[in-house]
Amino acid sequence: MSLPSIDESNRKRPLCYDPKRKKFILYDDIISKKEEIIPVESLSDPDLKKLIIERQLTAPDYKAQAISGPPFSKKDVIKAIEQDDPFGKITLEAEKSYLRDFLDEIRRNLK
């Protein structure tokens, strides 16, 4: 098996957060083995929120939309996460699930 591919814009988005060092960890840090994977399950809710907000801040501009309702800009999504709005909670859970699966795939393929 090979490592999951990642496009250039996503290389700048953190995949992990080390709360002890207050450090965001990127894909290249993990695959070069400079940094270890910090499982998202091990993060406190505030630390998970920091990671997900940082992922939003480092993402290219985008619009997100629920099945019903107006579209959300990147700033709107960040605000929803910070304020624990329903859309923010959904975004947190979706990102957590994505990161858990993506990091598991990296872990399996680094061995």
Buried (B, 14 or more C-beta within 10 A) or exposed (E): EEEBEBEEEBEEBBBBBBBEEEEBBBBEBBBEEEBEBBEBEEBEEEBBBBBBBBBBEBBEEEEBEEEEEEEBEBEBBBBBBEEEBEBBEBBBEEBBEEBEEBBEEBEEEEE
